[in-house]
């Protein structure tokens, strides 16, 4: 056998064990790979799918962060503490003023008296001992009522002396308007009369605690009568219906006046009527008729404020 053949033969014999060794290694490696693959499949089959895991995790987070809304039958749910409201930073609303009508001027209200009589007004009351007299001049009803009222409280004043002391103006809220001997039923700046404020001021000049009020609440008027304190009021005619008339004086002040403006004294009341002293005459009027007349000039009055 030639040397080359011998060499090849020896190489084949020596190489056979090595090939076998590598074959076993490959076989073992393949088995291991198969085993690992099978194990992965088995483990994967035992685990829940990924989307289930995601849902489960979300439910756990939600359950931890938010209490359950389901109430159990055995447990009483704890009361939920509501957070205190945060104060609003917006400014407080500004009170709006009611618009004044452009058709008729508004009547300026007087402050409600702070002095309240102790007598509680009952269903009826009547003042005795107040004596009236016939006014001495055609338009001196305010002076006539004022001196009768003053006489009831023990102060004697002459009617003409009282009229002479009244201020004079074309504004009835400031003084007597027009000629006291003029015709009744006209409106300023013609012969008219005077409203409550100047009359109260003149009564105070004689030491009487007179107070002009507009409007005077009905309950206070009744309380005054129940306390034995007559009230001077401004009406239309002999406590009849009338019509308010807007008027602007030369000083620019706007007010309400009325034809047949008149001044009387309330001396009593019942649930249905009011008793009136009108000059030397006394008569009654229904509540409706009294309010219809008294309301024309804004329920204007003079009360004893002692």
C-alpha positions as CSV (number, residue, x, y, z in Angstrom):
1,X,0.0,0.0,0.0
2,X,1.4,3.3,-0.9
3,X,2.2,5.9,1.6
4,X,-0.6,8.2,0.5
5,X,-3.2,5.5,0.9
6,X,-1.9,4.6,4.3
7,X,-2.1,8.2,5.4
8,X,-5.8,8.5,4.3
9,X,-6.7,5.2,5.9
10,X,-5.2,6.3,9.2
11,X,-7.0,9.7,9.0
12,X,-10.4,8.0,8.5
13,X,-9.8,5.7,11.4
14,X,-8.7,8.5,13.7
15,X,-11.6,10.8,12.6
16,X,-14.5,8.4,13.2
17,X,-14.5,8.8,17.1
18,X,-14.4,12.6,16.6
19,X,-17.3,12.6,14.3
20,X,-19.3,10.4,16.7
21,X,-18.5,12.8,19.6
22,X,-19.7,15.8,17.5
23,X,-22.9,13.9,16.6
24,X,-23.7,13.2,20.2
25,X,-23.1,16.9,21.0
26,X,-25.5,18.0,18.3
27,X,-28.0,15.4,19.4
28,X,-27.9,16.6,23.1
29,X,-28.1,20.2,22.0
30,X,-31.1,19.6,19.9
31,X,-32.8,17.7,22.7
32,X,-32.1,20.6,25.1
33,X,-33.6,23.1,22.7
34,X,-36.7,21.0,22.3
35,X,-37.0,20.6,26.0
36,X,-36.7,24.4,26.6
37,X,-39.3,25.0,23.9
38,X,-41.7,22.5,25.4
39,X,-41.2,24.0,28.8
40,X,-42.1,27.5,27.4
41,X,-45.2,26.2,25.8
42,X,-46.3,24.5,29.0
43,X,-45.6,27.7,31.1
44,X,-47.3,29.9,28.6
45,X,-50.4,27.7,28.6
46,X,-50.6,28.0,32.4
47,X,-50.4,31.8,32.5
48,X,-53.4,34.2,31.7
49,X,-53.2,36.1,28.5
50,X,-51.5,39.6,28.5
51,X,-54.7,41.6,28.1
52,X,-56.1,39.8,31.1
53,X,-53.1,40.8,33.1
54,X,-53.5,44.4,32.0
55,X,-57.2,44.5,33.0
56,X,-56.4,42.8,36.3
57,X,-53.8,45.4,37.1
58,X,-56.1,48.3,36.2
59,X,-58.8,46.9,38.4
60,X,-56.4,46.6,41.3
61,X,-55.3,50.2,40.8
62,X,-58.8,51.4,40.6
63,X,-59.9,49.5,43.7
64,X,-57.0,50.9,45.7
65,X,-57.5,54.5,44.6
66,X,-61.4,54.7,44.8
67,X,-63.7,53.3,47.5
68,X,-66.3,50.9,46.4
69,X,-69.8,52.4,45.8
70,X,-71.5,49.2,46.8
71,X,-72.9,49.2,50.3
72,X,-72.9,46.0,52.3
73,X,-75.8,44.9,54.3
74,X,-73.8,44.4,57.5
75,X,-71.8,47.5,57.4
76,X,-72.9,51.1,57.6
77,X,-70.9,53.3,55.2
78,X,-68.9,56.0,56.8
79,X,-70.2,59.5,56.0
80,X,-68.4,61.2,53.3
81,X,-66.8,64.5,54.4
82,X,-67.5,67.2,51.9
83,X,-64.8,69.7,51.4
84,X,-65.5,73.2,52.6
85,X,-66.6,75.5,49.8
86,X,-63.9,77.8,48.6
87,X,-65.0,81.5,49.0
88,X,-65.7,83.1,45.7
89,X,-63.2,85.7,44.7
90,X,-65.8,87.6,42.7
91,X,-66.9,90.9,44.2
92,X,-70.2,91.1,46.0
93,X,-73.1,92.2,43.8
94,X,-73.9,95.9,44.1
95,X,-77.4,96.7,45.1
96,X,-79.2,98.2,42.3
97,X,-81.5,101.2,42.7
98,X,-85.0,101.0,41.4
99,X,-85.4,103.5,38.5
100,X,-87.4,106.6,39.3
101,X,-90.4,107.1,37.0
102,X,-89.9,109.9,34.5
103,X,-93.7,110.5,34.5
104,X,-94.1,111.6,38.1
105,X,-91.4,112.7,40.6
106,X,-90.8,110.3,43.4
107,X,-92.0,111.4,46.9
108,X,-88.9,111.8,49.2
109,X,-89.6,109.5,52.2
110,X,-88.9,110.8,55.7
111,X,-87.0,108.6,58.2
112,X,-89.3,106.3,60.1
113,X,-89.5,107.6,63.7
114,X,-87.1,105.8,66.0
115,X,-89.4,106.6,69.0
116,X,-92.2,104.0,69.2
117,X,-95.1,104.5,71.5
118,X,-95.5,101.9,74.2
119,X,-99.2,101.5,73.5
120,X,-100.1,98.5,71.4
121,X,-102.7,99.4,68.8
122,X,-105.9,97.4,69.3
123,X,-108.8,96.9,66.9
124,X,-110.2,100.3,67.8
125,X,-109.2,103.6,69.6
126,X,-110.7,107.0,70.0
127,X,-109.2,110.2,71.4
128,X,-111.5,112.4,73.5
129,X,-111.0,116.1,74.4
130,X,-109.7,117.3,71.0
131,X,-111.7,120.4,69.9
132,X,-111.6,121.9,66.5
133,X,-112.6,125.3,65.1
134,X,-113.5,126.7,61.7
135,X,-110.5,128.0,59.8
136,X,-110.4,131.8,59.6
137,X,-109.0,132.1,56.1
138,X,-109.9,130.3,52.8
139,X,-106.6,128.4,52.5
140,X,-105.4,128.3,56.1
141,X,-106.4,124.7,56.8
142,X,-102.8,123.7,57.7
143,X,-102.6,126.5,60.3
144,X,-106.0,125.7,61.7
145,X,-105.2,122.0,62.1
146,X,-101.8,122.8,63.6
147,X,-103.2,125.2,66.4
148,X,-106.0,122.7,67.3
149,X,-103.4,119.9,67.6
150,X,-101.1,122.2,69.7
151,X,-104.1,123.2,71.9
152,X,-104.7,119.5,72.7
153,X,-101.1,119.3,74.0
154,X,-101.6,122.5,76.1
155,X,-100.1,125.1,73.8
156,X,-102.4,127.9,72.8
157,X,-101.5,129.6,69.4
158,X,-103.5,132.1,67.4
159,X,-104.2,130.8,63.9
160,X,-103.2,134.0,62.1
161,X,-100.0,134.3,64.2
162,X,-99.2,130.7,63.2
163,X,-99.8,131.4,59.5
164,X,-97.6,134.6,59.7
165,X,-94.7,132.5,61.0
166,X,-94.9,129.9,58.2
167,X,-92.2,130.3,55.6
168,X,-93.4,131.4,52.1
169,X,-92.3,129.7,48.9
170,X,-93.5,128.4,45.5
171,X,-92.3,125.0,46.8
172,X,-94.9,123.6,49.2
173,X,-92.2,121.4,50.8
174,X,-90.4,124.6,51.9
175,X,-93.2,127.1,52.6
176,X,-96.8,128.3,52.0
177,X,-97.6,128.7,48.2
178,X,-99.7,131.6,47.0
179,X,-102.3,133.8,48.6
180,X,-104.0,132.4,51.7
181,X,-107.2,134.2,50.5
182,X,-107.1,132.6,47.1
183,X,-109.5,130.0,45.6
184,X,-109.3,126.4,46.8
185,X,-108.6,123.7,44.3
186,X,-105.6,125.1,42.4
187,X,-102.1,123.9,42.2
188,X,-98.7,125.6,42.5
189,X,-97.4,128.1,41.7
190,X,-101.0,129.4,42.1
191,X,-102.6,129.7,45.6
192,X,-102.3,126.3,47.1
193,X,-101.2,125.8,50.7
194,X,-98.2,124.1,52.4
195,X,-97.0,120.5,53.1
196,X,-96.0,118.9,56.4
197,X,-92.4,119.8,56.8
198,X,-92.8,123.6,57.1
199,X,-95.8,123.2,59.4
200,X,-93.8,120.8,61.7
201,X,-90.9,123.3,61.8
202,X,-93.3,126.1,62.8
203,X,-94.8,124.0,65.5
204,X,-91.3,123.3,66.9
205,X,-90.7,127.1,67.0
206,X,-93.5,127.1,69.7
207,X,-91.8,124.3,71.6
208,X,-93.9,121.4,70.4
209,X,-92.0,118.2,69.4
210,X,-93.7,117.9,66.0
211,X,-92.2,115.6,63.4
212,X,-93.2,115.5,59.7
213,X,-93.2,111.9,58.2
214,X,-93.8,110.8,54.7
215,X,-95.0,108.0,54.3
216,X,-96.3,107.2,57.8
217,X,-97.0,103.5,58.2
218,X,-100.6,102.7,59.2
219,X,-99.5,100.7,62.2
220,X,-97.6,103.7,63.6
221,X,-100.6,106.0,63.0
222,X,-102.8,103.5,64.9
223,X,-100.2,103.2,67.7
224,X,-100.2,107.0,68.0
225,X,-103.9,107.2,68.3
226,X,-104.0,104.3,70.8
227,X,-101.4,106.3,72.9
228,X,-103.7,109.3,72.9
229,X,-101.7,111.3,70.4
230,X,-103.7,112.7,67.4
231,X,-102.1,112.8,64.0
232,X,-102.3,115.6,61.4
233,X,-102.6,114.2,57.9
234,X,-102.7,115.6,54.3
235,X,-105.7,114.5,52.2
236,X,-107.7,115.6,49.2
237,X,-110.9,117.5,49.8
238,X,-112.9,116.3,52.7
239,X,-111.1,112.9,52.6
240,X,-112.1,112.2,49.0
241,X,-110.3,110.6,46.0
242,X,-107.8,112.7,44.1
243,X,-105.1,112.7,41.5
244,X,-101.4,113.2,42.1
245,X,-99.9,116.0,39.9
246,X,-96.2,116.3,39.3
247,X,-94.8,119.8,39.9
248,X,-91.3,121.4,39.6
249,X,-90.7,124.4,41.8
250,X,-88.5,127.3,40.8
251,X,-85.6,125.9,42.9
252,X,-85.7,122.8,40.6
253,X,-87.1,120.4,43.2
254,X,-89.7,118.0,41.9
255,X,-92.7,116.8,44.0
256,X,-96.3,115.7,43.9
257,X,-99.1,118.1,44.5
258,X,-102.9,117.8,44.2
259,X,-105.9,119.9,43.6
260,X,-108.0,120.4,46.7
261,X,-105.1,119.7,49.0
262,X,-106.4,119.7,52.6
263,X,-105.2,119.1,56.1
264,X,-107.3,117.2,58.8
265,X,-106.6,115.4,62.1
266,X,-107.1,111.7,62.7
267,X,-108.6,111.1,66.1
268,X,-109.8,107.4,66.0
269,X,-110.1,104.2,64.0
270,X,-112.0,100.9,63.9
271,X,-111.4,97.8,61.8
272,X,-113.5,99.5,59.1
273,X,-113.4,103.3,59.6
274,X,-111.3,106.3,60.5
275,X,-112.5,109.2,62.5
276,X,-111.6,112.7,61.2
277,X,-111.6,116.1,62.8
278,X,-112.0,118.6,59.9
279,X,-112.0,122.1,61.3
280,X,-115.1,122.2,63.6
281,X,-116.6,119.0,62.1
282,X,-116.1,115.4,63.0
283,X,-117.0,112.5,60.6
284,X,-115.9,109.0,59.7
285,X,-114.6,107.6,56.4
286,X,-114.1,104.0,55.4
287,X,-110.6,102.7,55.4
288,X,-110.5,102.4,51.7
289,X,-111.7,106.0,51.2
290,X,-109.2,107.2,53.7
291,X,-106.3,105.4,52.1
292,X,-107.3,106.6,48.6
293,X,-107.3,110.2,49.8
294,X,-104.3,110.1,52.1
295,X,-102.2,108.2,49.6
296,X,-102.4,110.9,46.9
297,X,-99.7,113.1,48.6
298,X,-97.7,110.1,49.9
299,X,-99.3,109.4,53.3
300,X,-97.9,112.6,54.7
301,X,-98.4,113.3,58.4
302,X,-97.2,115.1,61.5
303,X,-96.8,113.2,64.8
304,X,-96.0,114.0,68.4
305,X,-92.3,113.1,68.7
306,X,-91.8,113.8,72.4
